[in-house]
Amino acid sequence: MKLPIFCLLLVFCAAHGQFQVPIVDGEDVGAILASLQAQLNEQKNEIDAMKQKEGAVYVRWGRKTCDNEALTETVYSGIAGGSYHNNPGSGTNYQCLPTNPQWGRYQDGVQGWKAFMYGAEYELDTIYPFGSTSLNNHDVPCAVCYVPTRGSKLMIPARNTCYSGWTEEYDGYLMAQAYRLQATEYVCVDGQPEATPGGYTNHDGALFYPVEARCGTLPCPNYVEGRELTCVVCTK
């Protein structure tokens, strides 16, 4: 005869010491069930609290470190990289590469059909949106950041403040490769960008261009034709 699930639960929990279950008459089953449910709810709340404390990880593009080191840990500082801007292949997402790479099994030299990783440069031919063209052709730094007290992260395009209930990590401007070049992801570059030291040489490689709104399927208003789009990174 198969035992009811409730009986199996009682035997299992008692055997593993998870609950203190006394030997009782049938009249007390309801009280035992209520006690078990309360303990299960307590454990669920503890698990949910632990999940919320797992932390959030995000990349801060355009900066070498994460601000507010008391609340945010800089996992590592790196350099932005990606595919060559006019090559049709390789990856489409930017990478935050560490400055101290480690190698496995390798063969030096460029061999045949492979994917390639290049460094990334700012492409800024006007003072908008950063107020200056001084970073044009400079290499893009990045930092990987960890927030231990919040478990979710969100990049919101076309906003420079977070919605209610979310905490701002940084705000800036949306960037990607130019529309005539290989498609990339959109990333949020810090509104006060820095450059990688000694990285001013026009090698091209992967490129970061400001992103402008285009009216049509994008509703204008509230969007504006040709206006540079903001962005904000939020955690919760």
N, C-alpha and C positions, 0 to 999 in steps of 0.2 A: 504494500500500500504506500502510495506517495504521501509524504508529509506536506502539510500546507506550507506555503512560503513563509508565513509568519513564524511557524515553529522552527523552520530552518534558520531564519534570521536570529531567533532567540538563541539557538544552539551555537551558531557561528559566533555571535557577539560575545556570549558568555565564555566560550572556549578561548577567545582571543583577548579577553579582559577589557573589551571596549566599553561595555556597559555592566553595571552591577545589577543582575537580575535575580531577585529572591525567588524561592520556591513558594508559590502561592496557590490559593484555591481559584477556581474558575471565575468567582465573583470579582476578582481583582484584575482581570485581564484588561478591562477598560483603562484602569489607572496605569497599568504597565505600558499600554499603547501610548497613552498621553505622555508618559515620561520619556519613552523612546523617541517620540516625535519631537519633543522639546530638545533632547540631546542631538538628534539629527539636524534640527534647525540651527542649533548652536555651532555644530561643526561646519555646516554649509556657510554660515556667516563668517566663520574664521577662514574658510577656503576662499570666499569671495574677497575678503580683506587682503589675503595674501596675493591674490591675482592682481588686485588694484595696486599693489606695491611692487609688482614685477618691474616697473619702470618703462620709459619710452626712449627710443633711440632715433635720432634724426641727423641729417647732414646740414651743417651751416656752410652754405656756399659763399665764397668771397671773403671768408675770415679764417685766420689761422688758429684761433682758439674759441671756446664757448664762453660767453659772458656769464657773470654771476656764478663764479666757481663754488660758492657756498652751497648752491642748490643744484648746479649742473656740473657734471664731470666731463672733461675733455678726454675721450677715449684715446684719440690720437689726432695729431695735426697732419694734414696731407696736401697733395696737389691734385687738382682736378684733371681728369683725363677722359678720353673718348676716341671715337673713330675719326679718321681724317675727313675734313669737312666735305670734300667732293667725291669721296669714294662711296659706291652704292652698297657695299657690304659691311661686315663686322657688326658690332652691337650698336643699338640706338640710344642706350642710356649712358649718361655721364657716370663716371666712377670717381670716388674719393680715394686716391691711391696713397698708401703710406710712404713716408720718405725713406724708410729702411726696409726695402723688400727682402723677402726670403725666397730661395730658389729650391726646386726639387731636381728632377732629372732634366737636363737641358742640352741643347746644341747651339752654340753661338753662331751668329750670322743669320741672315734672312733666307729661309728655305721655302720655295714654292708657294703652294696655296695655304696660307695661314690668315688668321685674323690679326689685326694690328692695334696696338694701343698707343695713342699720342697724348702729349700734354695739351692743355687747353689755354686759350688766350681770350681776353676781352676784345670785342670789336665795338668801339665807340667812336663814331664819326661826328657826333654832335655833343653838346653839353648835357643833353637830356638822355636818361632821367637822373644821372648822378651829379649833375652840376659841373662836370668837368670832363675833358677828354684825356686827362693825364694818365689814365690807366690803359689807354688804347694799346693793343698788342702786348700788354703785360700778361704774365702767366697768372692763372686763377688759383688761389689757395682754397683750402676747405678744412673743416674740422668735423669729426664725428662726435656727437654729444649724447650723453646719457643723463636722463632725469629719473632718479630712483623713486620719487614720490608720486609720479603720475604714469599711467599705464597706456595711454593712447596718444597718438600724434596726428596732426592734420595740417596739410598745406592748403591754404585757401587762396586761389587766384583772384585778382581784381578787388582785393580788400587789403587794408593795412592795419586793421584791428580785428581781434577775435570776437566771435559771438559770445553771448552771455554763458557763463559757466566754464569757459576755456581760458587758459593762461597763455599769454603771448611769450614766445621764445625769442623771436626776432621778426622784423618786417623788412621789406625791400622791394625789389622789382623782378618781375618774371623775365626769364631769359631762356633762349634756345638757339639752335643754329638757324641761319637765315632761310627763308622759304624756298629759295632756288637751290639750296644745298641739301645734303642728306638730312632726312628727318631725325630729330632727337626728341627726348622727353623735354617737358618744360620744368625748370627748376626755379626756386626762389633764391635770388642772390641778395645778400645783405645790403641794406640801403647805405651803409658806410663801408664800401668794399676796400679790401687791401690787395696788395700784389705779392707774389712770391719773391723774396729777395733774390736779386741777380737774374730775374726772369724776363728782362726786356730784350727780346730778339724776335723779329717777326718770322717765326717758324710756321705760323698758322696752326696746323694740326686740327684739333677740335676747337670750335669757336663758340663764344657766348655773345649773342646779340640781344638787345632789348626786344620786347614783344609789343606790337601795337594792335589795337582793336580795329576790326573792319566791320563796317555796318552792312546789313543785309539780313542774313539769318541770325546775326547777333543784333539784338534790338537796340536801336538808337532813337531817342534816349531809352535807357539810362547810360548806355555806352556811348562813346564819342569816337568818330572816325579818326584813326591815326594816333590816338592818345596812348601813351605808354602805360602798360598794365602793372599795377602794384601786386603785392602778395604778402602773406603773413603765415608764419609757422606757429601752430598752437598745440598745447598739450592739455591733457585732462586726466 
